Amino acid sequence: MSELHLTVAAVIQQRGRYLVVEELVGGRAVINQPAGHVEAGETLREAVVREMQEETAWQFVPVAISGIYLWQHPENGERFLRVVFCGHCQNHRAEQPLDEGILRTLWLTRKELEARHDQLRSPMVLRAIDDYKAGSRFPVNMFQQLDVEMLAERAQVV
């Protein structure tokens, strides 16, 4: 069985357009939400804020979780668990270089994204937008990161 990748992504909508990135993956330009892997010791919320800053130069303010997706890549079998946050962005730093592999940011409508279906990195891109548009919202703090050492100490006290 393949390794499970824990990732986060952000859905940001302004005036009917969604913030996406065009990035190079395997030598091919694809479109994705600002997204990436959760690093060791990082909370999901910290990861999505960091990924947004690195990939778009925008500061992201998460207000809810709009979806959680488990997807297996049909070609290589890699599995991804993606937690998608929605919110708004502020304080754009245009002078900041974007993360390696990011070609540019775009603001596209749902229809424009659908027209570029062959360019989407995965089916999770449109699904996340559709769930967001349908009003899917869960508390931003629904996932709690447990401190294993703290839990071990509590178990010893009992």
C-alpha positions in Angstrom: 0.0 0.0 0.0 1.3 3.5 -0.8 2.1 6.2 1.7 -0.6 8.6 2.6 0.3 12.3 2.0 -1.4 14.8 4.4 -2.0 18.0 2.6 -3.9 21.2 3.0 -5.4 23.6 0.4 -7.1 27.0 0.4 -10.3 28.1 -1.4 -10.4 31.9 -1.7 -13.2 33.5 -3.7 -13.5 37.2 -4.6 -16.1 38.7 -6.9 -16.9 35.3 -8.4 -13.3 34.3 -9.0 -11.1 31.8 -7.2 -7.4 32.2 -6.4 -5.4 29.4 -8.0 -1.8 28.7 -8.8 -0.3 27.5 -12.0 2.6 25.2 -11.1 5.1 22.9 -12.8 4.6 19.2 -11.9 6.6 16.6 -13.7 7.4 19.2 -16.4 3.8 20.0 -17.0 1.9 23.2 -16.1 -1.1 22.4 -14.0 -3.7 24.4 -12.0 -4.3 23.8 -8.4 -5.5 25.6 -5.3 -2.7 27.0 -3.1 -1.8 23.7 -1.4 1.0 21.6 0.0 2.1 19.0 2.5 1.8 19.5 6.3 5.3 19.6 7.8 6.3 17.8 11.0 5.2 19.7 14.1 2.9 21.9 12.1 -0.8 22.2 12.7 -3.2 22.0 9.7 -4.0 25.7 10.1 -0.4 26.7 10.3 0.3 24.7 7.2 -2.4 26.3 5.0 -1.3 29.8 6.1 2.3 29.0 5.3 1.5 27.4 1.9 -0.6 30.3 0.9 2.1 32.8 1.7 4.8 30.7 -0.1 2.7 30.0 -3.2 0.8 33.3 -3.6 2.5 36.0 -1.5 -0.9 36.5 0.2 -1.6 36.3 3.9 -4.4 33.8 4.4 -7.0 34.0 7.1 -8.8 30.7 7.4 -12.4 30.9 8.6 -13.7 27.4 8.1 -12.9 24.0 6.7 -14.9 23.4 3.6 -14.0 19.8 2.8 -11.8 16.8 3.5 -10.9 14.6 0.6 -9.2 11.2 0.2 -7.9 10.7 -3.3 -5.7 8.1 -5.0 -3.7 9.1 -8.1 -4.8 6.7 -10.8 -1.4 6.4 -12.5 1.1 6.1 -9.6 -1.2 5.0 -6.8 -0.1 7.8 -4.4 -2.8 8.6 -1.8 -3.6 12.1 -0.6 -5.7 13.2 2.4 -6.5 16.9 1.7 -8.0 19.3 4.3 -9.4 22.3 2.5 -9.8 25.6 4.3 -11.8 28.6 3.1 -11.3 32.1 4.1 -9.9 35.4 2.8 -6.6 36.8 1.9 -5.0 40.2 2.8 -1.7 42.0 2.8 -0.4 40.9 -0.6 3.4 41.1 -0.9 3.9 41.5 -4.7 7.7 41.7 -4.3 7.9 38.3 -2.6 9.2 35.5 -4.9 6.8 32.6 -5.2 7.7 29.1 -4.1 9.8 27.0 -6.4 7.7 25.5 -9.2 4.9 28.1 -9.0 4.7 29.9 -12.3 2.0 32.4 -11.4 -1.2 33.0 -9.5 -4.6 33.4 -11.3 -8.1 34.5 -10.4 -10.4 32.3 -12.4 -14.2 31.7 -12.4 -15.6 28.2 -11.9 -16.5 28.1 -15.6 -12.9 29.1 -16.6 -11.5 26.3 -14.4 -13.9 23.8 -15.9 -12.8 24.8 -19.4 -9.2 24.0 -18.3 -10.2 20.6 -17.0 -7.2 18.9 -18.6 -4.9 21.3 -16.8 -6.2 20.7 -13.3 -3.8 18.9 -11.0 -6.5 16.6 -9.6 -10.3 16.2 -9.4 -10.0 17.7 -5.9 -9.6 21.2 -7.4 -13.2 21.5 -8.8 -14.7 19.4 -6.0 -13.3 21.7 -3.4 -14.8 24.8 -5.2 -18.1 23.0 -5.7 -18.4 22.1 -2.0 -17.4 25.6 -1.1 -20.1 27.0 -3.4 -22.7 24.6 -1.9 -22.0 26.1 1.5 -20.0 23.3 3.1 -18.4 24.7 6.3 -17.0 23.0 9.4 -15.4 24.7 12.4 -11.8 25.7 11.7 -10.8 24.1 14.9 -12.5 20.7 14.3 -9.1 19.0 14.2 -7.0 19.1 17.3 -3.3 18.4 17.3 -2.5 16.2 20.2 0.8 16.7 22.0 1.9 13.0 22.5 4.3 13.9 25.4 1.6 15.8 27.2 -0.8 12.8 26.7 1.8 10.4 28.0 2.3 12.6 31.1 -1.4 12.6 31.8 -1.7 8.9 31.4 1.0 8.4 34.1 -0.8 10.6 36.5 -4.0 8.5 36.4 
